[in-house]
Amino acid sequence: MASPLSLPTGLVSPRLCVRDVQEADLADLLKFNAVDAVTQFLPYTSWTSLQQAQDWYSRMQAMADLGAGQQYVIVDKKTQCCIGSCLLMRFDAASARAELGYVLSQDYWRQGLMREAVSTLIEQAFSVWGLARLEAEVNPRNTPSVHLLERLGFRREGLLRQRWLAKGQRYDTAIYGLLADEWLNP
């Protein structure tokens, strides 16, 4: 069963293409998911092998098959390489909402690329798929991610203390939300 959030033809922006992940993307994804600075605030440790990438891919395919979400890659149009990924997960069709996640290769930080990629995905989510709400959880210490969400119009809705245990440490998460009305009618 295909995910209701699938992008068979992808989304194109000036510098990027956002499309469904494919097994052929794993070598590119491994390159930046193996960097500790990239995974520092993510709930998983840096990848150390292609097998870890393949295991992750299997989990993402299972999530899509259940209709619970969809994993996408961010492709640089110039190089045709995957430079990041984004994800809609915890999709709830009855409530028309999903949670957003993302990661970008360190080589592409501070160029506005994640904002460009996520903006195209948000537009698709609200205008085409008819979602009413997007949510994001972020470690409050991850200031670049906090700033990205705020620039995109997400509002901080609360702090969940010691919400996650990852890499042997408990940490808080700030909850952000963006409503379709706020995006479509700013």
Backbone hydrogen bonds, N-H to C=O, Kabsch-Sander energy under -0.5 kcal/mol:
donor,donor_aa,acceptor,acceptor_aa,energy
6,S,3,S,-1.6
11,L,18,V,-3.1
13,S,16,L,-2.6
17,C,75,V,-1.8
18,V,11,L,-2.9
19,R,17,C,-0.5
19,R,73,V,-1.9
20,D,7,L,-0.9
21,V,71,Q,-1.9
25,D,22,Q,-2.1
26,L,23,E,-1.6
29,L,25,D,-2.3
30,L,26,L,-2.5
31,K,27,A,-1.3
32,F,28,D,-1.0
33,N,29,L,-2.1
34,A,30,L,-1.0
35,V,32,F,-1.2
36,D,34,A,-0.6
38,V,35,V,-0.9
39,T,35,V,-1.9
40,Q,36,D,-0.9
42,L,39,T,-1.8
47,W,33,N,-2.4
53,A,49,S,-1.3
54,Q,50,L,-2.5
55,D,51,Q,-2.5
56,W,52,Q,-2.4
57,Y,53,A,-2.5
58,S,54,Q,-2.2
59,R,55,D,-2.0
60,M,56,W,-2.4
61,Q,57,Y,-2.4
62,A,58,S,-2.1
63,M,59,R,-2.2
64,A,60,M,-2.2
65,D,61,Q,-2.6
66,L,62,A,-1.6
67,G,64,A,-1.2
68,A,63,M,-2.2
69,G,63,M,-0.6
70,Q,88,L,-2.9
72,Y,86,C,-3.2
73,V,19,R,-3.0
74,I,84,G,-2.9
75,V,17,C,-3.1
75,V,73,V,-0.6
76,D,81,C,-2.5
77,K,15,R,-2.4
77,K,75,V,-0.5
80,Q,76,D,-2.8
83,I,74,I,-3.1
84,G,74,I,-1.1
85,S,103,V,-2.7
86,C,72,Y,-1.5
87,L,101,G,-2.6
88,L,70,Q,-2.4
89,M,87,L,-0.5
89,M,99,E,-2.8
91,F,68,A,-2.7
92,D,97,R,-2.9
93,A,91,F,-0.5
96,A,92,D,-1.0
97,R,92,D,-1.7
98,A,133,R,-1.3
99,E,89,M,-3.3
100,L,135,E,-3.5
101,G,87,L,-2.1
103,V,85,S,-2.5
105,S,83,I,-3.4
108,Y,105,S,-2.1
109,W,106,Q,-1.4
111,Q,108,Y,-0.7
116,E,112,G,-1.9
117,A,113,L,-2.7
118,V,114,M,-3.0
119,S,115,R,-2.2
120,T,116,E,-1.5
121,L,117,A,-1.6
122,I,118,V,-2.9
123,E,119,S,-2.4
124,Q,120,T,-1.9
125,A,121,L,-2.7
126,F,122,I,-2.4
127,S,123,E,-2.8
128,V,123,E,-0.5
128,V,124,Q,-1.7
129,W,124,Q,-2.5
131,L,125,A,-2.9
132,A,96,A,-3.2
133,R,96,A,-1.7
134,L,178,L,-2.6
135,E,98,A,-2.1
136,A,176,Y,-2.2
138,V,174,A,-2.1
142,N,139,N,-2.6
143,T,141,R,-1.8
146,V,142,N,-2.2
147,H,143,T,-2.7
148,L,144,P,-2.1
149,L,145,S,-2.5
150,E,146,V,-2.3
151,R,147,H,-2.6
152,L,148,L,-1.8
153,G,150,E,-1.2
154,F,149,L,-2.4
155,R,177,G,-2.7
157,E,175,I,-3.6
158,G,175,I,-1.0
160,L,173,T,-3.2
161,R,159,L,-0.8
163,R,160,L,-1.1
163,R,171,Y,-0.5
164,W,171,Y,-1.9
166,A,164,W,-0.5
166,A,169,Q,-2.5
169,Q,166,A,-1.9
171,Y,164,W,-2.3
173,T,160,L,-2.0
174,A,138,V,-3.3
175,I,158,G,-2.8
176,Y,136,A,-2.9
176,Y,174,A,-0.5
177,G,155,R,-2.2
178,L,134,L,-2.5
180,A,132,A,-2.3
182,E,179,L,-0.5
183,W,179,L,-1.7
184,L,180,A,-3.3
185,N,181,D,-1.7
